[in-house]
């Protein structure tokens, strides 16, 4: 998937929040359930103990869909589709940022004690990554000659 304005498909999703005096509960279900997110969850991982001033991300995925949730604390995510950029501030455990394939992401501004949970549509696969920004830009913005070759 490549093309202009993919960033418009990336948005914050409000997840169910059940509040009661004993505490809050939030749950996430994929397409087979209540369908809070547009993909089946195959992998869950989380980031924590991120040192002050550190950055994470710095890559894009060719096919992977993700939902990123600030389980505790806060952090920023800058998304880039090769045409435009948008910054999101995550600080609510009942909200998740959906990121579609072919979006470069950079994470920064982690608060002390921040925990970032990521739900992914597939298992880890190094071949799904763009780790070089220029390589990502080339894939996101193919020249007319590349487009005609890939359509054949």
C-alpha positions, -999 to 999 in steps of 0.1 A, spaced: 0 0 0 14 34 -9 -2 66 -19 -9 102 -9 -28 110 23 -26 76 40 -23 95 72 -60 103 71 -67 67 80 -47 69 112 -68 82 141 -75 80 178 -100 53 187 -120 57 219 -122 23 236 -150 11 259 -145 24 294 -166 8 322 -163 31 353 -173 21 388 -161 30 423 -137 0 424 -119 13 393 -122 14 356 -120 -14 330 -113 -11 293 -112 -39 268 -103 -42 231 -117 -67 206 -108 -73 170 -132 -79 140 -145 -112 154 -159 -95 185 -172 -60 192 -148 -47 165 -130 -19 182 -101 -22 158 -100 -31 121 -76 -61 124 -71 -94 142 -46 -91 171 -17 -115 166 9 -99 188 11 -76 218 42 -59 232 49 -30 254 76 -4 260 85 9 294 114 24 314 121 47 284 148 71 295 141 108 296 148 124 262 148 90 244 130 84 211 115 51 199 101 40 165 119 55 136 104 30 111 74 21 90 57 -12 82 48 -25 48 17 -45 58 13 -43 96 -16 -26 113 -11 -14 149 -30 1 178 -9 20 203 -22 27 238 -6 48 266 -13 24 294 3 47 319 18 82 316 21 99 282 41 102 250 39 117 216 38 99 182 46 117 150 31 100 119 44 106 84 29 91 52 56 107 29 34 136 21 23 150 54 30 147 91 7 147 122 16 146 159 -6 128 184 -3 131 222 -14 99 240 -22 100 277 -55 80 282 -56 43 287 -90 41 271 -78 56 238 -56 40 212 -39 54 181 -46 32 150 -18 32 125 -22 17 91 6 2 69 31 25 51 32 52 79 66 62 93 64 67 131 86 84 157 78 84 194 91 109 219 83 131 249 78 100 272 67 110 307 83 93 337 67 59 342 51 58 308 40 24 295 32 20 258 13 -11 247 12 -20 210 -14 -44 195 -2 -57 161 -19 -75 132 9 -99 127 38 -116 143 73 -100 142 87 -101 107 119 -81 100 111 -80 62 80 -60 70 100 -30 82 113 1 65 141 13 88 157 38 64 136 69 59 148 75 23 139 40 14 104 45 29 100 78 10 108 60 -23 83 33 -16 56 58 -4 62 81 -34 71 59 -64 81 77 -96 58 74 -126 81 49 -142 81 27 -109 43 29 -108 38 17 -143 63 -12 -137 45 -23 -105 11 -22 -122 22 -47 -149 
